[in-house]
């Protein structure tokens, strides 16, 4: 049941910057945030950023608006209590799936509270007693669960066939009357694991899935700019080492020479790469980025760092170093000479 429609005093505008209206208030924070930050700040922040990508996307998909965020907390409003609860449960399900791949002591889990009441909107942020009630519901929630006020429960319990645990009346700071609270958990269906157990024991299957993760992250950066992952590698290499010829570029990027040549020609046509005769060589030319190429590379770099951190968010700093070392050893052991004119690399 939505909250829209005629309602006495539904909207009362006092100033251009202050507005009161009825809303489903969603309040979330990280369980044990201080402990997690003290144990491994970098890993916690990476995993939190990954989780926030999930929460922000689902809030928007369910018609919500994020109002206030501070560190590990999220405050949002929805026009419907049903949408707010479905969003909250969806968030908990997806975060639980991500946490399956993270050691238990480093898991970042949310507690979420939902309440229905009148809110004050000032410069986009939410205020009022009913926001405090949502915050109290959030503090009552167990990690991975959602706690609803009695008001929110009235809107959703007939619409959503979920088992609600009655927590009874709860005191709320600055409110005289206790507020009844109910606990809801994600569906009891088993979580769809990202990796089937049989694949966990097979390095080739794991390598295939890892390749998919990395390729997806690369394409998130390269795709919107109409670049391939190989072109991104070429731009990065020429930014770091201008003046390479095509043979040296093939060696540096690990891409065989027959592929490097058309990549360079394509980047030349787009005005991103330029070549000049190389001193002492009749065959090879020195390659460098144009001003446009430097601009594209600069915009790529920050996005690339962001998606890399998000893809590796489940790993601590030392674990990422270990992964890089192991991958380098596997690649070296299976290396193909990139200067050879074959097409065995994909």
DRENDO-1510 file (C-alpha; in Angstrom, 1 decimal, always signed):
<recs>
REC; n; res; u; v; w
REC; 1; UNK; +0.0; +0.0; +0.0 .
REC; 2; UNK; +1.5; +3.3; -1.0 .
REC; 3; UNK; +1.6; +6.5; +1.1 .
REC; 4; UNK; +0.6; +8.8; -1.7 .
REC; 5; UNK; -2.8; +10.3; -2.0 .
REC; 6; UNK; -5.0; +12.7; +0.0 .
REC; 7; UNK; -3.8; +13.0; +3.6 .
REC; 8; UNK; -4.6; +15.8; +6.1 .
REC; 9; UNK; -1.7; +18.1; +6.2 .
REC; 10; UNK; +0.2; +16.0; +3.7 .
REC; 11; UNK; +2.3; +18.9; +2.5 .
REC; 12; UNK; +2.7; +22.1; +4.5 .
REC; 13; UNK; +5.3; +24.5; +3.1 .
REC; 14; UNK; +6.7; +27.0; +5.6 .
REC; 15; UNK; +9.5; +28.4; +3.6 .
REC; 16; UNK; +11.1; +27.6; +0.2 .
REC; 17; UNK; +13.7; +25.5; +2.0 .
REC; 18; UNK; +11.5; +23.7; +4.5 .
REC; 19; UNK; +8.8; +21.2; +3.7 .
REC; 20; UNK; +6.9; +18.6; +5.7 .
REC; 21; UNK; +5.4; +15.5; +4.2 .
REC; 22; UNK; +4.6; +11.9; +4.9 .
REC; 23; UNK; +7.2; +9.4; +3.9 .
REC; 24; UNK; +8.6; +5.9; +4.6 .
REC; 25; UNK; +12.0; +6.6; +6.3 .
REC; 26; UNK; +14.9; +4.2; +5.7 .
REC; 27; UNK; +17.8; +4.3; +8.1 .
REC; 28; UNK; +20.9; +2.1; +7.7 .
REC; 29; UNK; +24.3; +1.8; +9.3 .
REC; 30; UNK; +27.2; -0.6; +9.5 .
REC; 31; UNK; +27.3; -3.1; +12.4 .
REC; 32; UNK; +30.6; -2.8; +14.3 .
REC; 33; UNK; +32.0; -0.1; +12.0 .
REC; 34; UNK; +34.6; +1.2; +14.5 .
REC; 35; UNK; +35.9; -2.3; +15.2 .
REC; 36; UNK; +36.2; -3.0; +11.5 .
REC; 37; UNK; +38.0; +0.3; +10.8 .
REC; 38; UNK; +40.4; -0.3; +13.6 .
REC; 39; UNK; +41.2; -3.8; +12.4 .
REC; 40; UNK; +41.7; -3.0; +8.7 .
REC; 41; UNK; +40.7; +0.5; +7.6 .
REC; 42; UNK; +41.6; +0.2; +3.9 .
REC; 43; UNK; +39.8; -3.2; +3.4 .
REC; 44; UNK; +36.8; -1.9; +5.3 .
REC; 45; UNK; +36.5; +1.2; +3.2 .
REC; 46; UNK; +36.8; -0.8; -0.1 .
REC; 47; UNK; +34.1; -3.3; +1.0 .
REC; 48; UNK; +31.9; -0.5; +2.2 .
REC; 49; UNK; +32.3; +1.3; -1.2 .
REC; 50; UNK; +31.3; -1.9; -2.9 .
REC; 51; UNK; +28.2; -2.3; -0.6 .
REC; 52; UNK; +27.3; +1.3; -1.1 .
REC; 53; UNK; +27.2; +0.8; -4.9 .
REC; 54; UNK; +24.6; -2.0; -4.2 .
REC; 55; UNK; +22.5; +0.1; -1.7 .
REC; 56; UNK; +22.5; +3.3; -3.8 .
REC; 57; UNK; +21.4; +1.4; -6.9 .
REC; 58; UNK; +18.6; -0.5; -5.1 .
REC; 59; UNK; +17.3; +2.6; -3.4 .
REC; 60; UNK; +16.9; +4.4; -6.7 .
REC; 61; UNK; +15.4; +1.3; -8.4 .
REC; 62; UNK; +12.7; +1.2; -5.6 .
REC; 63; UNK; +11.8; +4.8; -6.0 .
REC; 64; UNK; +13.7; +6.1; -3.0 .
REC; 65; UNK; +15.8; +9.2; -2.5 .
REC; 66; UNK; +19.0; +9.3; -0.5 .
REC; 67; UNK; +18.9; +12.3; +1.8 .
REC; 68; UNK; +21.7; +12.1; +4.3 .
REC; 69; UNK; +24.9; +10.1; +4.3 .
REC; 70; UNK; +27.7; +10.2; +6.9 .
REC; 71; UNK; +30.5; +7.7; +7.0 .
REC; 72; UNK; +28.8; +4.3; +7.5 .
REC; 73; UNK; +25.2; +5.6; +7.6 .
REC; 74; UNK; +22.4; +6.1; +5.0 .
REC; 75; UNK; +19.2; +8.0; +5.4 .
REC; 76; UNK; +16.6; +7.8; +2.6 .
REC; 77; UNK; +12.9; +8.4; +2.0 .
REC; 78; UNK; +10.4; +6.4; +0.0 .
REC; 79; UNK; +6.8; +7.2; -1.1 .
REC; 80; UNK; +5.8; +3.7; +0.0 .
REC; 81; UNK; +6.5; +1.6; +3.0 .
REC; 82; UNK; +6.3; -1.5; +0.8 .
REC; 83; UNK; +9.0; -0.2; -1.5 .
REC; 84; UNK; +11.2; +0.8; +1.5 .
REC; 85; UNK; +11.0; -2.7; +3.0 .
REC; 86; UNK; +11.5; -4.5; -0.3 .
REC; 87; UNK; +14.5; -2.4; -1.0 .
REC; 88; UNK; +15.9; -3.0; +2.5 .
REC; 89; UNK; +15.5; -6.8; +2.2 .
REC; 90; UNK; +16.9; -6.8; -1.3 .
REC; 91; UNK; +20.0; -4.9; +0.0 .
REC; 92; UNK; +20.4; -7.4; +2.8 .
REC; 93; UNK; +20.2; -10.4; +0.4 .
REC; 94; UNK; +22.8; -9.0; -2.0 .
REC; 95; UNK; +25.2; -7.9; +0.7 .
REC; 96; UNK; +24.9; -11.4; +2.3 .
REC; 97; UNK; +25.9; -12.9; -1.0 .
REC; 98; UNK; +28.9; -10.7; -1.3 .
REC; 99; UNK; +29.9; -11.4; +2.3 .
REC; 100; UNK; +30.0; -15.1; +1.5 .
REC; 101; UNK; +33.3; -14.5; -0.1 .
REC; 102; UNK; +34.7; -12.4; +2.8 .
REC; 103; UNK; +36.3; -13.8; +6.0 .
REC; 104; UNK; +33.7; -13.5; +8.8 .
REC; 105; UNK; +35.8; -11.2; +10.9 .
REC; 106; UNK; +36.0; -8.6; +8.1 .
REC; 107; UNK; +32.4; -8.7; +6.8 .
REC; 108; UNK; +30.6; -5.4; +6.5 .
REC; 109; UNK; +27.0; -5.9; +7.4 .
REC; 110; UNK; +24.1; -3.4; +7.6 .
REC; 111; UNK; +21.4; -2.9; +10.2 .
REC; 112; UNK; +18.3; -1.2; +8.6 .
REC; 113; UNK; +15.3; +0.5; +10.2 .
REC; 114; UNK; +12.1; +1.6; +8.5 .
REC; 115; UNK; +9.4; +3.9; +9.9 .
REC; 116; UNK; +6.4; +5.8; +8.4 .
REC; 117; UNK; +5.8; +9.3; +9.6 .
REC; 118; UNK; +6.1; +13.0; +8.9 .
REC; 119; UNK; +9.5; +14.3; +7.9 .
REC; 120; UNK; +10.9; +17.8; +7.6 .
REC; 121; UNK; +13.0; +18.4; +4.4 .
REC; 122; UNK; +15.6; +21.1; +4.6 .
REC; 123; UNK; +18.1; +21.6; +1.7 .
REC; 124; UNK; +17.4; +18.0; +0.7 .
REC; 125; UNK; +18.2; +16.5; +4.2 .
REC; 126; UNK; +15.6; +14.8; +6.5 .
REC; 127; UNK; +14.8; +15.9; +10.0 .
REC; 128; UNK; +12.1; +15.4; +12.7 .
REC; 129; UNK; +11.0; +13.0; +15.4 .
REC; 130; UNK; +10.0; +10.4; +12.9 .
REC; 131; UNK; +13.5; +10.3; +11.5 .
REC; 132; UNK; +14.6; +9.6; +15.1 .
REC; 133; UNK; +12.2; +6.7; +15.3 .
REC; 134; UNK; +13.6; +5.2; +12.1 .
REC; 135; UNK; +17.1; +5.5; +13.6 .
REC; 136; UNK; +15.9; +3.8; +16.8 .
REC; 137; UNK; +14.5; +0.9; +14.7 .
REC; 138; UNK; +17.8; +0.6; +12.9 .
REC; 139; UNK; +19.6; +0.3; +16.3 .
REC; 140; UNK; +17.3; -2.6; +17.2 .
REC; 141; UNK; +17.9; -4.5; +14.0 .
REC; 142; UNK; +20.3; -7.4; +14.0 .
REC; 143; UNK; +23.1; -7.4; +11.4 .
REC; 144; UNK; +21.6; -8.5; +8.1 .
REC; 145; UNK; +18.0; -7.8; +9.2 .
REC; 146; UNK; +15.4; -5.0; +9.0 .
REC; 147; UNK; +13.5; -3.6; +11.9 .
REC; 148; UNK; +10.1; -1.9; +11.3 .
REC; 149; UNK; +8.0; +0.4; +13.5 .
REC; 150; UNK; +4.4; -0.5; +14.1 .
REC; 151; UNK; +3.4; +2.2; +11.7 .
REC; 152; UNK; +5.4; +0.8; +8.9 .
REC; 153; UNK; +4.2; -2.8; +9.8 .
REC; 154; UNK; +0.6; -1.7; +9.3 .
REC; 155; UNK; +1.3; -0.7; +5.7 .
REC; 156; UNK; +3.3; -3.8; +4.7 .
REC; 157; UNK; +2.1; -6.9; +6.6 .
REC; 158; UNK; -1.0; -7.5; +4.5 .
REC; 159; UNK; +0.9; -6.9; +1.2 .
REC; 160; UNK; +4.2; -8.8; +1.8 .
REC; 161; UNK; +3.8; -12.4; +3.0 .
REC; 162; UNK; +6.8; -12.3; +5.3 .
REC; 163; UNK; +7.3; -13.7; +8.8 .
REC; 164; UNK; +7.6; -10.7; +11.2 .
REC; 165; UNK; +9.0; -11.1; +14.7 .
REC; 166; UNK; +7.2; -8.9; +17.2 .
REC; 167; UNK; +9.8; -7.2; +19.4 .
REC; 168; UNK; +7.1; -5.4; +21.5 .
REC; 169; UNK; +7.0; -1.8; +22.6 .
REC; 170; UNK; +10.4; +0.1; +22.4 .
REC; 171; UNK; +11.3; +3.4; +24.0 .
REC; 172; UNK; +12.5; +6.1; +21.7 .
REC; 173; UNK; +14.5; +9.1; +22.9 .
REC; 174; UNK; +12.4; +12.4; +23.1 .
REC; 175; UNK; +9.1; +10.4; +22.6 .
REC; 176; UNK; +6.8; +9.7; +25.6 .
REC; 177; UNK; +4.9; +6.8; +24.0 .
REC; 178; UNK; +6.8; +3.5; +23.2 .
REC; 179; UNK; +6.9; +2.4; +19.6 .
REC; 180; UNK; +6.1; -1.2; +18.7 .
REC; 181; UNK; +8.8; -2.8; +16.6 .
REC; 182; UNK; +8.9; -5.8; +14.3 .
REC; 183; UNK; +11.9; -7.7; +12.8 .
REC; 184; UNK; +12.0; -8.9; +9.2 .
REC; 185; UNK; +14.7; -10.9; +7.5 .
REC; 186; UNK; +15.5; -11.7; +3.9 .
REC; 187; UNK; +13.7; -14.7; +2.3 .
REC; 188; UNK; +14.6; -18.1; +3.8 .
REC; 189; UNK; +15.6; -19.3; +0.4 .
REC; 190; UNK; +19.2; -20.3; +0.2 .
REC; 191; UNK; +21.6; -17.6; -1.1 .
REC; 192; UNK; +22.7; -18.2; -4.7 .
REC; 193; UNK; +26.4; -18.6; -4.3 .
REC; 194; UNK; +28.7; -16.7; -6.7 .
REC; 195; UNK; +30.8; -19.8; -7.2 .
REC; 196; UNK; +29.5; -23.4; -7.3 .
REC; 197; UNK; +31.4; -25.6; -4.7 .
REC; 198; UNK; +32.8; -27.8; -7.5 .
REC; 199; UNK; +34.4; -24.7; -9.2 .
REC; 200; UNK; +36.1; -23.7; -5.9 .
REC; 201; UNK; +38.4; -26.8; -6.3 .
REC; 202; UNK; +39.2; -26.2; -10.0 .
REC; 203; UNK; +41.8; -23.5; -10.8 .
REC; 204; UNK; +40.7; -23.3; -14.5 .
REC; 205; UNK; +37.1; -22.6; -13.5 .
REC; 206; UNK; +38.2; -20.1; -10.9 .
REC; 207; UNK; +40.5; -18.4; -13.5 .
REC; 208; UNK; +37.6; -18.2; -16.0 .
REC; 209; UNK; +35.3; -16.6; -13.4 .
REC; 210; UNK; +38.1; -14.2; -12.3 .
REC; 211; UNK; +38.7; -13.2; -15.9 .
REC; 212; UNK; +35.0; -12.4; -16.2 .
REC; 213; UNK; +35.1; -10.2; -13.1 .
REC; 214; UNK; +38.2; -8.3; -14.4 .
REC; 215; UNK; +36.9; -8.0; -17.9 .
REC; 216; UNK; +33.6; -6.6; -16.7 .
REC; 217; UNK; +35.4; -4.0; -14.6 .
REC; 218; UNK; +37.6; -3.0; -17.5 .
REC; 219; UNK; +34.7; -2.7; -19.8 .
REC; 220; UNK; +32.9; -0.5; -17.3 .
REC; 221; UNK; +35.6; +2.0; -17.8 .
REC; 222; UNK; +36.5; +1.5; -21.5 .
REC; 223; UNK; +33.0; +0.8; -22.9 .
REC; 224; UNK; +31.5; +4.3; -22.4 .
REC; 225; UNK; +34.5; +5.7; -24.3 .
REC; 226; UNK; +34.1; +3.3; -27.2 .
REC; 227; UNK; +37.5; +1.7; -26.4 .
REC; 228; UNK; +38.6; -1.9; -26.1 .
REC; 229; UNK; +40.5; -3.3; -23.1 .
REC; 230; UNK; +43.6; -3.7; -25.4 .
REC; 231; UNK; +43.3; +0.0; -26.5 .
REC; 232; UNK; +43.2; +1.0; -22.8 .
REC; 233; UNK; +46.4; -1.0; -22.2 .
REC; 234; UNK; +48.1; +0.7; -25.1 .
REC; 235; UNK; +47.1; +4.2; -24.0 .
REC; 236; UNK; +48.4; +3.4; -20.4 .
REC; 237; UNK; +51.7; +2.1; -21.7 .
REC; 238; UNK; +52.3; +5.1; -24.0 .
REC; 239; UNK; +51.5; +7.4; -21.2 .
REC; 240; UNK; +54.0; +5.8; -18.9 .
REC; 241; UNK; +56.7; +5.2; -21.6 .
REC; 242; UNK; +56.3; +7.6; -24.6 .
REC; 243; UNK; +58.6; +6.9; -27.5 .
REC; 244; UNK; +58.1; +3.1; -27.7 .
REC; 245; UNK; +58.0; +1.5; -31.1 .
REC; 246; UNK; +55.4; -1.1; -31.9 .
REC; 247; UNK; +57.7; -4.0; -31.1 .
REC; 248; UNK; +58.5; -2.6; -27.7 .
REC; 249; UNK; +54.9; -1.8; -27.1 .
REC; 250; UNK; +53.9; -5.4; -27.8 .
REC; 251; UNK; +56.5; -6.5; -25.2 .
REC; 252; UNK; +55.3; -4.0; -22.6 .
REC; 253; UNK; +51.6; -4.7; -22.9 .
REC; 254; UNK; +51.9; -8.5; -23.4 .
REC; 255; UNK; +49.9; -8.2; -26.6 .
REC; 256; UNK; +51.3; -9.9; -29.7 .
REC; 257; UNK; +52.6; -7.7; -32.4 .
REC; 258; UNK; +50.0; -8.6; -35.0 .
REC; 259; UNK; +47.3; -7.3; -32.7 .
REC; 260; UNK; +49.3; -4.2; -31.6 .
REC; 261; UNK; +49.7; -2.9; -35.1 .
REC; 262; UNK; +45.9; -2.5; -35.9 .
REC; 263; UNK; +45.3; -1.2; -32.4 .
REC; 264; UNK; +47.8; +1.6; -33.0 .
REC; 265; UNK; +46.4; +2.4; -36.4 .
REC; 266; UNK; +42.9; +2.7; -34.9 .
REC; 267; UNK; +44.1; +5.0; -32.1 .
REC; 268; UNK; +45.9; +7.1; -34.7 .
REC; 269; UNK; +42.7; +7.5; -36.8 .
REC; 270; UNK; +41.0; +8.7; -33.6 .
REC; 271; UNK; +43.7; +11.3; -33.0 .
REC; 272; UNK; +44.8; +9.7; -29.7 .
REC; 273; UNK; +48.2; +8.4; -30.8 .
REC; 274; UNK; +50.9; +10.0; -33.0 .
REC; 275; UNK; +54.1; +8.4; -34.5 .
REC; 276; UNK; +57.4; +10.0; -35.5 .
REC; 277; UNK; +60.4; +8.5; -37.2 .
REC; 278; UNK; +62.6; +6.7; -34.7 .
REC; 279; UNK; +66.3; +7.7; -34.8 .
REC; 280; UNK; +68.5; +5.0; -36.1 .
REC; 281; UNK; +65.7; +2.8; -37.4 .
REC; 282; UNK; +64.2; +2.6; -40.9 .
REC; 283; UNK; +61.4; +0.2; -39.8 .
REC; 284; UNK; +60.1; +1.4; -36.5 .
REC; 285; UNK; +58.5; +4.7; -35.5 .
REC; 286; UNK; +58.3; +6.2; -32.0 .
REC; 287; UNK; +54.8; +6.3; -30.6 .
REC; 288; UNK; +53.3; +8.8; -28.2 .
REC; 289; UNK; +50.0; +10.1; -27.0 .
REC; 290; UNK; +48.5; +13.3; -28.5 .
REC; 291; UNK; +47.0; +15.9; -26.3 .
REC; 292; UNK; +43.6; +14.3; -26.9 .
REC; 293; UNK; +45.1; +10.9; -26.0 .
REC; 294; UNK; +46.5; +12.3; -22.7 .
REC; 295; UNK; +43.1; +13.8; -21.9 .
REC; 296; UNK; +41.4; +10.4; -22.5 .
REC; 297; UNK; +44.0; +8.6; -20.4 .
REC; 298; UNK; +43.6; +11.0; -17.5 .
REC; 299; UNK; +39.9; +10.5; -17.4 .
REC; 300; UNK; +40.4; +6.7; -17.7 .
REC; 301; UNK; +42.9; +6.5; -14.8 .
REC; 302; UNK; +40.7; +7.6; -11.9 .
REC; 303; UNK; +37.7; +5.5; -13.1 .
REC; 304; UNK; +40.0; +2.5; -13.5 .
REC; 305; UNK; +41.3; +2.8; -9.9 .
REC; 306; UNK; +37.7; +3.0; -8.7 .
REC; 307; UNK; +36.5; -0.1; -10.5 .
REC; 308; UNK; +39.7; -1.9; -9.5 .
REC; 309; UNK; +39.1; -1.2; -5.8 .
REC; 310; UNK; +35.5; -2.2; -6.1 .
REC; 311; UNK; +36.4; -5.5; -7.8 .
REC; 312; UNK; +38.9; -6.3; -5.2 .
REC; 313; UNK; +37.0; -4.9; -2.2 .
REC; 314; UNK; +36.8; -8.3; -0.5 .
REC; 315; UNK; +40.6; -8.5; -0.1 .
REC; 316; UNK; +42.8; -6.7; +2.4 .
REC; 317; UNK; +45.9; -4.8; +1.3 .
REC; 318; UNK; +48.3; -7.7; +2.0 .
REC; 319; UNK; +45.9; -10.2; +0.2 .
REC; 320; UNK; +45.9; -8.0; -2.9 .
REC; 321; UNK; +49.7; -7.9; -2.9 .
REC; 322; UNK; +49.7; -11.7; -2.6 .
REC; 323; UNK; +47.1; -12.0; -5.4 .
REC; 324; UNK; +49.2; -9.8; -7.7 .
REC; 325; UNK; +52.3; -11.9; -7.0 .
REC; 326; UNK; +50.6; -15.2; -7.6 .
REC; 327; UNK; +49.0; -13.9; -10.9 .
REC; 328; UNK; +52.4; -12.6; -12.1 .
REC; 329; UNK; +53.9; -16.0; -11.4 .
REC; 330; UNK; +51.2; -17.9; -13.3 .
REC; 331; UNK; +51.4; -15.5; -16.2 .
REC; 332; UNK; +55.2; -15.8; -16.4 .
REC; 333; UNK; +55.0; -19.6; -16.3 .
REC; 334; UNK; +52.6; -19.6; -19.2 .
REC; 335; UNK; +54.0; -16.6; -21.1 .
REC; 336; UNK; +53.9; -16.4; -24.9 .
REC; 337; UNK; +56.4; -14.2; -26.6 .
REC; 338; UNK; +54.2; -11.2; -27.7 .
REC; 339; UNK; +56.6; -10.3; -30.5 .
REC; 340; UNK; +55.8; -13.5; -32.4 .
REC; 341; UNK; +53.4; -13.1; -35.3 .
REC; 342; UNK; +50.9; -15.6; -34.1 .
REC; 343; UNK; +47.4; -15.1; -32.8 .
REC; 344; UNK; +47.3; -17.4; -29.8 .
REC; 345; UNK; +46.4; -14.7; -27.3 .
REC; 346; UNK; +42.9; -13.5; -27.0 .
</recs>
